[in-house]
Amino acid sequence: MTYLNQFHKEAVERKLRKIVESMKSPMNSVDAANYMKHNFEMAKNM
């Protein structure tokens, strides 16, 4: 994965940590999938 800058790198790492934490509770797996899809769409639009 390439990063736009240091701020982007830190933001992505925070998001990944949140996703990992949410995946520990099974209720949030769908939310995590939607969140990742949303982030991917936003990244494509940058």
mmCIF entry with sequence, helices, sheets and N, C-alpha, C, O atoms, coordinates in Angstrom:
data_MODEL
# 
_entry.id   MODEL 
# 
_entity.id                         1 
_entity.type                       polymer 
_entity.pdbx_number_of_molecules   1 
# 
_entity_poly.entity_id                      1 
_entity_poly.type                           'polypeptide(L)' 
_entity_poly.nstd_linkage                   no 
_entity_poly.nstd_monomer                   no 
_entity_poly.pdbx_seq_one_letter_code       MTYLNQFHKEAVERKLRKIVESMKSPMNSVDAANYMKHNFEMAKNM 
_entity_poly.pdbx_seq_one_letter_code_can   MTYLNQFHKEAVERKLRKIVESMKSPMNSVDAANYMKHNFEMAKNM 
_entity_poly.pdbx_strand_id                 A 
# 
loop_
_entity_poly_seq.entity_id 
_entity_poly_seq.num 
_entity_poly_seq.mon_id 
_entity_poly_seq.hetero 
1 1  MET n 
1 2  THR n 
1 3  TYR n 
1 4  LEU n 
1 5  ASN n 
1 6  GLN n 
1 7  PHE n 
1 8  HIS n 
1 9  LYS n 
1 10 GLU n 
1 11 ALA n 
1 12 VAL n 
1 13 GLU n 
1 14 ARG n 
1 15 LYS n 
1 16 LEU n 
1 17 ARG n 
1 18 LYS n 
1 19 ILE n 
1 20 VAL n 
1 21 GLU n 
1 22 SER n 
1 23 MET n 
1 24 LYS n 
1 25 SER n 
1 26 PRO n 
1 27 MET n 
1 28 ASN n 
1 29 SER n 
1 30 VAL n 
1 31 ASP n 
1 32 ALA n 
1 33 ALA n 
1 34 ASN n 
1 35 TYR n 
1 36 MET n 
1 37 LYS n 
1 38 HIS n 
1 39 ASN n 
1 40 PHE n 
1 41 GLU n 
1 42 MET n 
1 43 ALA n 
1 44 LYS n 
1 45 ASN n 
1 46 MET n 
# 
_struct_asym.id          A 
_struct_asym.entity_id   1 
# 
loop_
_struct_conf.conf_type_id 
_struct_conf.id 
_struct_conf.pdbx_PDB_helix_id 
_struct_conf.beg_label_comp_id 
_struct_conf.beg_label_asym_id 
_struct_conf.beg_label_seq_id 
_struct_conf.pdbx_beg_PDB_ins_code 
_struct_conf.end_label_comp_id 
_struct_conf.end_label_asym_id 
_struct_conf.end_label_seq_id 
_struct_conf.pdbx_end_PDB_ins_code 
_struct_conf.beg_auth_comp_id 
_struct_conf.beg_auth_asym_id 
_struct_conf.beg_auth_seq_id 
_struct_conf.end_auth_comp_id 
_struct_conf.end_auth_asym_id 
_struct_conf.end_auth_seq_id 
_struct_conf.pdbx_PDB_helix_class 
_struct_conf.details 
_struct_conf.pdbx_PDB_helix_length 
HELX_P HELX_P1 AA1 GLN A 6  ? LYS A 24 ? GLN A 6  LYS A 24 1 ? 19 
HELX_P HELX_P2 AA2 PRO A 26 ? ASN A 28 ? PRO A 26 ASN A 28 5 ? 3  
HELX_P HELX_P3 AA3 SER A 29 ? ASN A 45 ? SER A 29 ASN A 45 1 ? 17 
# 
_struct_conf_type.id          HELX_P 
_struct_conf_type.criteria    ? 
_struct_conf_type.reference   ? 
# 
loop_
_atom_site.group_PDB 
_atom_site.id 
_atom_site.type_symbol 
_atom_site.label_atom_id 
_atom_site.label_alt_id 
_atom_site.label_comp_id 
_atom_site.label_asym_id 
_atom_site.label_entity_id 
_atom_site.label_seq_id 
_atom_site.pdbx_PDB_ins_code 
_atom_site.Cartn_x 
_atom_site.Cartn_y 
_atom_site.Cartn_z 
_atom_site.occupancy 
_atom_site.B_iso_or_equiv 
_atom_site.pdbx_formal_charge 
_atom_site.auth_seq_id 
_atom_site.auth_comp_id 
_atom_site.auth_asym_id 
_atom_site.auth_atom_id 
_atom_site.pdbx_PDB_model_num 
ATOM 1   N N  . MET A 1 1  ? 0.846   -1.195  0.000  1.00 0.00 ? 1  MET A N  1 
ATOM 2   C CA . MET A 1 1  ? 0.000   0.000   0.000  1.00 0.00 ? 1  MET A CA 1 
ATOM 3   C C  . MET A 1 1  ? 0.882   1.247   0.000  1.00 0.00 ? 1  MET A C  1 
ATOM 4   O O  . MET A 1 1  ? 1.875   1.321   0.725  1.00 0.00 ? 1  MET A O  1 
ATOM 5   N N  . THR A 1 2  ? 0.510   2.208   -0.812 1.00 0.00 ? 2  THR A N  1 
ATOM 6   C CA . THR A 1 2  ? 1.276   3.453   -0.844 1.00 0.00 ? 2  THR A CA 1 
ATOM 7   C C  . THR A 1 2  ? 0.523   4.520   -0.058 1.00 0.00 ? 2  THR A C  1 
ATOM 8   O O  . THR A 1 2  ? -0.707  4.537   -0.026 1.00 0.00 ? 2  THR A O  1 
ATOM 9   N N  . TYR A 1 3  ? 1.276   5.398   0.568  1.00 0.00 ? 3  TYR A N  1 
ATOM 10  C CA . TYR A 1 3  ? 0.686   6.449   1.388  1.00 0.00 ? 3  TYR A CA 1 
ATOM 11  C C  . TYR A 1 3  ? 0.940   7.804   0.744  1.00 0.00 ? 3  TYR A C  1 
ATOM 12  O O  . TYR A 1 3  ? 2.006   8.048   0.179  1.00 0.00 ? 3  TYR A O  1 
ATOM 13  N N  . LEU A 1 4  ? -0.052  8.677   0.836  1.00 0.00 ? 4  LEU A N  1 
ATOM 14  C CA . LEU A 1 4  ? 0.082   10.008  0.267  1.00 0.00 ? 4  LEU A CA 1 
ATOM 15  C C  . LEU A 1 4  ? 1.118   10.817  1.039  1.00 0.00 ? 4  LEU A C  1 
ATOM 16  O O  . LEU A 1 4  ? 1.904   11.563  0.456  1.00 0.00 ? 4  LEU A O  1 
ATOM 17  N N  . ASN A 1 5  ? 1.103   10.655  2.366  1.00 0.00 ? 5  ASN A N  1 
ATOM 18  C CA . ASN A 1 5  ? 2.047   11.373  3.219  1.00 0.00 ? 5  ASN A CA 1 
ATOM 19  C C  . ASN A 1 5  ? 2.004   10.758  4.613  1.00 0.00 ? 5  ASN A C  1 
ATOM 20  O O  . ASN A 1 5  ? 1.288   9.781   4.832  1.00 0.00 ? 5  ASN A O  1 
ATOM 21  N N  . GLN A 1 6  ? 2.748   11.306  5.541  1.00 0.00 ? 6  GLN A N  1 
ATOM 22  C CA . GLN A 1 6  ? 2.812   10.752  6.896  1.00 0.00 ? 6  GLN A CA 1 
ATOM 23  C C  . GLN A 1 6  ? 1.445   10.782  7.575  1.00 0.00 ? 6  GLN A C  1 
ATOM 24  O O  . GLN A 1 6  ? 1.070   9.835   8.267  1.00 0.00 ? 6  GLN A O  1 
ATOM 25  N N  . PHE A 1 7  ? 0.703   11.866  7.379  1.00 0.00 ? 7  PHE A N  1 
ATOM 26  C CA . PHE A 1 7  ? -0.622  11.962  7.997  1.00 0.00 ? 7  PHE A CA 1 
ATOM 27  C C  . PHE A 1 7  ? -1.526  10.848  7.481  1.00 0.00 ? 7  PHE A C  1 
ATOM 28  O O  . PHE A 1 7  ? -2.235  10.207  8.257  1.00 0.00 ? 7  PHE A O  1 
ATOM 29  N N  . HIS A 1 8  ? -1.497  10.622  6.173  1.00 0.00 ? 8  HIS A N  1 
ATOM 30  C CA . HIS A 1 8  ? -2.319  9.573   5.570  1.00 0.00 ? 8  HIS A CA 1 
ATOM 31  C C  . HIS A 1 8  ? -1.931  8.210   6.122  1.00 0.00 ? 8  HIS A C  1 
ATOM 32  O O  . HIS A 1 8  ? -2.796  7.383   6.409  1.00 0.00 ? 8  HIS A O  1 
ATOM 33  N N  . LYS A 1 9  ? -0.624  7.974   6.271  1.00 0.00 ? 9  LYS A N  1 
ATOM 34  C CA . LYS A 1 9  ? -0.133  6.692   6.796  1.00 0.00 ? 9  LYS A CA 1 
ATOM 35  C C  . LYS A 1 9  ? -0.685  6.455   8.204  1.00 0.00 ? 9  LYS A C  1 
ATOM 36  O O  . LYS A 1 9  ? -1.158  5.362   8.513  1.00 0.00 ? 9  LYS A O  1 
ATOM 37  N N  . GLU A 1 10 ? -0.622  7.482   9.053  1.00 0.00 ? 10 GLU A N  1 
ATOM 38  C CA . GLU A 1 10 ? -1.105  7.342   10.424 1.00 0.00 ? 10 GLU A CA 1 
ATOM 39  C C  . GLU A 1 10 ? -2.620  7.143   10.452 1.00 0.00 ? 10 GLU A C  1 
ATOM 40  O O  . GLU A 1 10 ? -3.127  6.354   11.249 1.00 0.00 ? 10 GLU A O  1 
ATOM 41  N N  . ALA A 1 11 ? -3.340  7.851   9.591  1.00 0.00 ? 11 ALA A N  1 
ATOM 42  C CA . ALA A 1 11 ? -4.795  7.706   9.542  1.00 0.00 ? 11 ALA A CA 1 
ATOM 43  C C  . ALA A 1 11 ? -5.180  6.295   9.126  1.00 0.00 ? 11 ALA A C  1 
ATOM 44  O O  . ALA A 1 11 ? -6.097  5.700   9.692  1.00 0.00 ? 11 ALA A O  1 
ATOM 45  N N  . VAL A 1 12 ? -4.475  5.764   8.133  1.00 0.00 ? 12 VAL A N  1 
ATOM 46  C CA . VAL A 1 12 ? -4.764  4.403   7.659  1.00 0.00 ? 12 VAL A CA 1 
ATOM 47  C C  . VAL A 1 12 ? -4.471  3.397   8.760  1.00 0.00 ? 12 VAL A C  1 
ATOM 48  O O  . VAL A 1 12 ? -5.247  2.465   8.973  1.00 0.00 ? 12 VAL A O  1 
ATOM 49  N N  . GLU A 1 13 ? -3.349  3.579   9.466  1.00 0.00 ? 13 GLU A N  1 
ATOM 50  C CA . GLU A 1 13 ? -3.003  2.645   10.541 1.00 0.00 ? 13 GLU A CA 1 
ATOM 51  C C  . GLU A 1 13 ? -4.045  2.679   11.656 1.00 0.00 ? 13 GLU A C  1 
ATOM 52  O O  . GLU A 1 13 ? -4.384  1.640   12.222 1.00 0.00 ? 13 GLU A O  1 
ATOM 53  N N  . ARG A 1 14 ? -4.557  3.881   11.975 1.00 0.00 ? 14 ARG A N  1 
ATOM 54  C CA . ARG A 1 14 ? -5.606  3.979   12.996 1.00 0.00 ? 14 ARG A CA 1 
ATOM 55  C C  . ARG A 1 14 ? -6.866  3.250   12.543 1.00 0.00 ? 14 ARG A C  1 
ATOM 56  O O  . ARG A 1 14 ? -7.496  2.540   13.327 1.00 0.00 ? 14 ARG A O  1 
ATOM 57  N N  . LYS A 1 15 ? -7.231  3.430   11.273 1.00 0.00 ? 15 LYS A N  1 
ATOM 58  C CA . LYS A 1 15 ? -8.426  2.762   10.749 1.00 0.00 ? 15 LYS A CA 1 
ATOM 59  C C  . LYS A 1 15 ? -8.266  1.257   10.810 1.00 0.00 ? 15 LYS A C  1 
ATOM 60  O O  . LYS A 1 15 ? -9.193  0.544   11.194 1.00 0.00 ? 15 LYS A O  1 
ATOM 61  N N  . LEU A 1 16 ? -7.088  0.770   10.433 1.00 0.00 ? 16 LEU A N  1 
ATOM 62  C CA . LEU A 1 16 ? -6.858  -0.677  10.450 1.00 0.00 ? 16 LEU A CA 1 
ATOM 63  C C  . LEU A 1 16 ? -6.966  -1.218  11.866 1.00 0.00 ? 16 LEU A C  1 
ATOM 64  O O  . LEU A 1 16 ? -7.522  -2.295  12.082 1.00 0.00 ? 16 LEU A O  1 
ATOM 65  N N  . ARG A 1 17 ? -6.428  -0.464  12.847 1.00 0.00 ? 17 ARG A N  1 
ATOM 66  C CA . ARG A 1 17 ? -6.529  -0.913  14.242 1.00 0.00 ? 17 ARG A CA 1 
ATOM 67  C C  . ARG A 1 17 ? -7.994  -0.971  14.685 1.00 0.00 ? 17 ARG A C  1 
ATOM 68  O O  . ARG A 1 17 ? -8.404  -1.909  15.369 1.00 0.00 ? 17 ARG A O  1 
ATOM 69  N N  . LYS A 1 18 ? -8.780  0.040   14.289 1.00 0.00 ? 18 LYS A N  1 
ATOM 70  C CA . LYS A 1 18 ? -10.201 0.053   14.648 1.00 0.00 ? 18 LYS A CA 1 
ATOM 71  C C  . LYS A 1 18 ? -10.906 -1.149  14.032 1.00 0.00 ? 18 LYS A C  1 
ATOM 72  O O  . LYS A 1 18 ? -11.733 -1.788  14.682 1.00 0.00 ? 18 LYS A O  1 
ATOM 73  N N  . ILE A 1 19 ? -10.582 -1.454  12.789 1.00 0.00 ? 19 ILE A N  1 
ATOM 74  C CA . ILE A 1 19 ? -11.212 -2.592  12.111 1.00 0.00 ? 19 ILE A CA 1 
ATOM 75  C C  . ILE A 1 19 ? -10.854 -3.888  12.819 1.00 0.00 ? 19 ILE A C  1 
ATOM 76  O O  . ILE A 1 19 ? -11.717 -4.738  13.040 1.00 0.00 ? 19 ILE A O  1 
ATOM 77  N N  . VAL A 1 20 ? -9.580  -4.041  13.177 1.00 0.00 ? 20 VAL A N  1 
ATOM 78  C CA . VAL A 1 20 ? -9.150  -5.257  13.878 1.00 0.00 ? 20 VAL A CA 1 
ATOM 79  C C  . VAL A 1 20 ? -9.893  -5.382  15.204 1.00 0.00 ? 20 VAL A C  1 
ATOM 80  O O  . VAL A 1 20 ? -10.350 -6.468  15.562 1.00 0.00 ? 20 VAL A O  1 
ATOM 81  N N  . GLU A 1 21 ? -10.015 -4.281  15.928 1.00 0.00 ? 21 GLU A N  1 
ATOM 82  C CA . GLU A 1 21 ? -10.719 -4.314  17.210 1.00 0.00 ? 21 GLU A CA 1 
ATOM 83  C C  . GLU A 1 21 ? -12.191 -4.656  17.014 1.00 0.00 ? 21 GLU A C  1 
ATOM 84  O O  . GLU A 1 21 ? -12.761 -5.423  17.791 1.00 0.00 ? 21 GLU A O  1 
ATOM 85  N N  . SER A 1 22 ? -12.808 -4.091  15.978 1.00 0.00 ? 22 SER A N  1 
ATOM 86  C CA . SER A 1 22 ? -14.230 -4.361  15.757 1.00 0.00 ? 22 SER A CA 1 
ATOM 87  C C  . SER A 1 22 ? -14.452 -5.804  15.332 1.00 0.00 ? 22 SER A C  1 
ATOM 88  O O  . SER A 1 22 ? -15.509 -6.373  15.604 1.00 0.00 ? 22 SER A O  1 
ATOM 89  N N  . MET A 1 23 ? -13.470 -6.404  14.667 1.00 0.00 ? 23 MET A N  1 
ATOM 90  C CA . MET A 1 23 ? -13.611 -7.793  14.226 1.00 0.00 ? 23 MET A CA 1 
ATOM 91  C C  . MET A 1 23 ? -13.545 -8.768  15.400 1.00 0.00 ? 23 MET A C  1 
ATOM 92  O O  . MET A 1 23 ? -13.975 -9.915  15.280 1.00 0.00 ? 23 MET A O  1 
ATOM 93  N N  . LYS A 1 24 ? -13.006 -8.316  16.536 1.00 0.00 ? 24 LYS A N  1 
ATOM 94  C CA . LYS A 1 24 ? -12.954 -9.185  17.713 1.00 0.00 ? 24 LYS A CA 1 
ATOM 95  C C  . LYS A 1 24 ? -14.354 -9.457  18.245 1.00 0.00 ? 24 LYS A C  1 
ATOM 96  O O  . LYS A 1 24 ? -14.595 -10.492 18.866 1.00 0.00 ? 24 LYS A O  1 
ATOM 97  N N  . SER A 1 25 ? -15.278 -8.529  18.004 1.00 0.00 ? 25 SER A N  1 
ATOM 98  C CA . SER A 1 25 ? -16.671 -8.778  18.387 1.00 0.00 ? 25 SER A CA 1 
ATOM 99  C C  . SER A 1 25 ? -17.453 -9.141  17.123 1.00 0.00 ? 25 SER A C  1 
ATOM 100 O O  . SER A 1 25 ? -17.526 -8.332  16.198 1.00 0.00 ? 25 SER A O  1 
ATOM 101 N N  . PRO A 1 26 ? -18.034 -10.332 17.065 1.00 0.00 ? 26 PRO A N  1 
ATOM 102 C CA . PRO A 1 26 ? -18.652 -10.831 15.837 1.00 0.00 ? 26 PRO A CA 1 
ATOM 103 C C  . PRO A 1 26 ? -19.784 -9.961  15.306 1.00 0.00 ? 26 PRO A C  1 
ATOM 104 O O  . PRO A 1 26 ? -20.047 -9.964  14.103 1.00 0.00 ? 26 PRO A O  1 
ATOM 105 N N  . MET A 1 27 ? -20.458 -9.215  16.179 1.00 0.00 ? 27 MET A N  1 
ATOM 106 C CA . MET A 1 27 ? -21.556 -8.355  15.739 1.00 0.00 ? 27 MET A CA 1 
ATOM 107 C C  . MET A 1 27 ? -21.101 -7.315  14.720 1.00 0.00 ? 27 MET A C  1 
ATOM 108 O O  . MET A 1 27 ? -21.881 -6.884  13.871 1.00 0.00 ? 27 MET A O  1 
ATOM 109 N N  . ASN A 1 28 ? -19.827 -6.914  14.809 1.00 0.00 ? 28 ASN A N  1 
ATOM 110 C CA . ASN A 1 28 ? -19.370 -5.796  13.992 1.00 0.00 ? 28 ASN A CA 1 
ATOM 111 C C  . ASN A 1 28 ? -18.694 -6.201  12.685 1.00 0.00 ? 28 ASN A C  1 
ATOM 112 O O  . ASN A 1 28 ? -18.158 -5.339  11.989 1.00 0.00 ? 28 ASN A O  1 
ATOM 113 N N  . SER A 1 29 ? -18.704 -7.484  12.332 1.00 0.00 ? 29 SER A N  1 
ATOM 114 C CA . SER A 1 29 ? -17.985 -7.896  11.127 1.00 0.00 ? 29 SER A CA 1 
ATOM 115 C C  . SER A 1 29 ? -18.596 -7.272  9.875  1.00 0.00 ? 29 SER A C  1 
ATOM 116 O O  . SER A 1 29 ? -17.871 -6.889  8.957  1.00 0.00 ? 29 SER A O  1 
ATOM 117 N N  . VAL A 1 30 ? -19.923 -7.166  9.830  1.00 0.00 ? 30 VAL A N  1 
ATOM 118 C CA . VAL A 1 30 ? -20.579 -6.558  8.673  1.00 0.00 ? 30 VAL A CA 1 
ATOM 119 C C  . VAL A 1 30 ? -20.253 -5.072  8.625  1.00 0.00 ? 30 VAL A C  1 
ATOM 120 O O  . VAL A 1 30 ? -19.980 -4.527  7.556  1.00 0.00 ? 30 VAL A O  1 
ATOM 121 N N  . ASP A 1 31 ? -20.281 -4.414  9.787  1.00 0.00 ? 31 ASP A N  1 
ATOM 122 C CA . ASP A 1 31 ? -19.924 -3.000  9.847  1.00 0.00 ? 31 ASP A CA 1 
ATOM 123 C C  . ASP A 1 31 ? -18.498 -2.794  9.357  1.00 0.00 ? 31 ASP A C  1 
ATOM 124 O O  . ASP A 1 31 ? -18.223 -1.852  8.614  1.00 0.00 ? 31 ASP A O  1 
ATOM 125 N N  . ALA A 1 32 ? -17.597 -3.667  9.770  1.00 0.00 ? 32 ALA A N  1 
ATOM 126 C CA . ALA A 1 32 ? -16.201 -3.544  9.360  1.00 0.00 ? 32 ALA A CA 1 
ATOM 127 C C  . ALA A 1 32 ? -16.079 -3.708  7.853  1.00 0.00 ? 32 ALA A C  1 
ATOM 128 O O  . ALA A 1 32 ? -15.324 -2.978  7.211  1.00 0.00 ? 32 ALA A O  1 
ATOM 129 N N  . ALA A 1 33 ? -16.809 -4.652  7.284  1.00 0.00 ? 33 ALA A N  1 
ATOM 130 C CA . ALA A 1 33 ? -16.758 -4.868  5.837  1.00 0.00 ? 33 ALA A CA 1 
ATOM 131 C C  . ALA A 1 33 ? -17.279 -3.637  5.099  1.00 0.00 ? 33 ALA A C  1 
ATOM 132 O O  . ALA A 1 33 ? -16.687 -3.205  4.110  1.00 0.00 ? 33 ALA A O  1 
ATOM 133 N N  . ASN A 1 34 ? -18.384 -3.075  5.581  1.00 0.00 ? 34 ASN A N  1 
ATOM 134 C CA . ASN A 1 34 ? -18.931 -1.873  4.956  1.00 0.00 ? 34 ASN A CA 1 
ATOM 135 C C  . ASN A 1 34 ? -17.965 -0.702  5.098  1.00 0.00 ? 34 ASN A C  1 
ATOM 136 O O  . ASN A 1 34 ? -17.809 0.096   4.174  1.00 0.00 ? 34 ASN A O  1 
ATOM 137 N N  . TYR A 1 35 ? -17.324 -0.603  6.250  1.00 0.00 ? 35 TYR A N  1 
ATOM 138 C CA . TYR A 1 35 ? -16.364 0.461   6.528  1.00 0.00 ? 35 TYR A CA 1 
ATOM 139 C C  . TYR A 1 35 ? -15.174 0.366   5.577  1.00 0.00 ? 35 TYR A C  1 
ATOM 140 O O  . TYR A 1 35 ? -14.725 1.373   5.028  1.00 0.00 ? 35 TYR A O  1 
ATOM 141 N N  . MET A 1 36 ? -14.665 -0.858  5.387  1.00 0.00 ? 36 MET A N  1 
ATOM 142 C CA . MET A 1 36 ? -13.529 -1.057  4.493  1.00 0.00 ? 36 MET A CA 1 
ATOM 143 C C  . MET A 1 36 ? -13.930 -0.732  3.059  1.00 0.00 ? 36 MET A C  1 
ATOM 144 O O  . MET A 1 36 ? -13.159 -0.116  2.323  1.00 0.00 ? 36 MET A O  1 
ATOM 145 N N  . LYS A 1 37 ? -15.125 -1.138  2.661  1.00 0.00 ? 37 LYS A N  1 
ATOM 146 C CA . LYS A 1 37 ? -15.609 -0.856  1.309  1.00 0.00 ? 37 LYS A CA 1 
ATOM 147 C C  . LYS A 1 37 ? -15.726 0.652   1.112  1.00 0.00 ? 37 LYS A C  1 
ATOM 148 O O  . LYS A 1 37 ? -15.322 1.182   0.077  1.00 0.00 ? 37 LYS A O  1 
ATOM 149 N N  . HIS A 1 38 ? -16.279 1.337   2.107  1.00 0.00 ? 38 HIS A N  1 
ATOM 150 C CA . HIS A 1 38 ? -16.432 2.790   2.051  1.00 0.00 ? 38 HIS A CA 1 
ATOM 151 C C  . HIS A 1 38 ? -15.068 3.471   1.927  1.00 0.00 ? 38 HIS A C  1 
ATOM 152 O O  . HIS A 1 38 ? -14.898 4.389   1.125  1.00 0.00 ? 38 HIS A O  1 
ATOM 153 N N  . ASN A 1 39 ? -14.096 3.016   2.725  1.00 0.00 ? 39 ASN A N  1 
ATOM 154 C CA . ASN A 1 39 ? -12.759 3.601   2.668  1.00 0.00 ? 39 ASN A CA 1 
ATOM 155 C C  . ASN A 1 39 ? -12.117 3.366   1.317  1.00 0.00 ? 39 ASN A C  1 
ATOM 156 O O  . ASN A 1 39 ? -11.430 4.242   0.791  1.00 0.00 ? 39 ASN A O  1 
ATOM 157 N N  . PHE A 1 40 ? -12.339 2.177   0.746  1.00 0.00 ? 40 PHE A N  1 
ATOM 158 C CA . PHE A 1 40 ? -11.781 1.862   -0.569 1.00 0.00 ? 40 PHE A CA 1 
ATOM 159 C C  . PHE A 1 40 ? -12.370 2.792   -1.624 1.00 0.00 ? 40 PHE A C  1 
ATOM 160 O O  . PHE A 1 40 ? -11.642 3.297   -2.479 1.00 0.00 ? 40 PHE A O  1 
ATOM 161 N N  . GLU A 1 41 ? -13.674 3.021   -1.574 1.00 0.00 ? 41 GLU A N  1 
ATOM 162 C CA . GLU A 1 41 ? -14.321 3.927   -2.527 1.00 0.00 ? 41 GLU A CA 1 
ATOM 163 C C  . GLU A 1 41 ? -13.764 5.343   -2.373 1.00 0.00 ? 41 GLU A C  1 
ATOM 164 O O  . GLU A 1 41 ? -13.485 6.014   -3.367 1.00 0.00 ? 41 GLU A O  1 
ATOM 165 N N  . MET A 1 42 ? -13.604 5.791   -1.135 1.00 0.00 ? 42 MET A N  1 
ATOM 166 C CA . MET A 1 42 ? -13.056 7.130   -0.899 1.00 0.00 ? 42 MET A CA 1 
ATOM 167 C C  . MET A 1 42 ? -11.632 7.228   -1.422 1.00 0.00 ? 42 MET A C  1 
ATOM 168 O O  . MET A 1 42 ? -11.257 8.238   -2.017 1.00 0.00 ? 42 MET A O  1 
ATOM 169 N N  . ALA A 1 43 ? -10.838 6.185   -1.206 1.00 0.00 ? 43 ALA A N  1 
ATOM 170 C CA . ALA A 1 43 ? -9.445  6.191   -1.653 1.00 0.00 ? 43 ALA A CA 1 
ATOM 171 C C  . ALA A 1 43 ? -9.375  6.252   -3.172 1.00 0.00 ? 43 ALA A C  1 
ATOM 172 O O  . ALA A 1 43 ? -8.510  6.931   -3.727 1.00 0.00 ? 43 ALA A O  1 
ATOM 173 N N  . LYS A 1 44 ? -10.275 5.551   -3.848 1.00 0.00 ? 44 LYS A N  1 
ATOM 174 C CA . LYS A 1 44 ? -10.277 5.565   -5.313 1.00 0.00 ? 44 LYS A CA 1 
ATOM 175 C C  . LYS A 1 44 ? -10.612 6.952   -5.833 1.00 0.00 ? 44 LYS A C  1 
ATOM 176 O O  . LYS A 1 44 ? -10.126 7.361   -6.887 1.00 0.00 ? 44 LYS A O  1 
ATOM 177 N N  . ASN A 1 45 ? -11.446 7.680   -5.088 1.00 0.00 ? 45 ASN A N  1 
ATOM 178 C CA . ASN A 1 45 ? -11.896 8.999   -5.537 1.00 0.00 ? 45 ASN A CA 1 
ATOM 179 C C  . ASN A 1 45 ? -10.883 10.101  -5.258 1.00 0.00 ? 45 ASN A C  1 
ATOM 180 O O  . ASN A 1 45 ? -11.059 11.223  -5.733 1.00 0.00 ? 45 ASN A O  1 
ATOM 181 N N  . MET A 1 46 ? -9.838  9.815   -4.507 1.00 0.00 ? 46 MET A N  1 
ATOM 182 C CA . MET A 1 46 ? -8.840  10.833  -4.173 1.00 0.00 ? 46 MET A CA 1 
ATOM 183 C C  . MET A 1 46 ? -8.033  11.207  -5.403 1.00 0.00 ? 46 MET A C  1 
ATOM 184 O O  . MET A 1 46 ? -7.141  12.052  -5.322 1.00 0.00 ? 46 MET A O  1 
# 
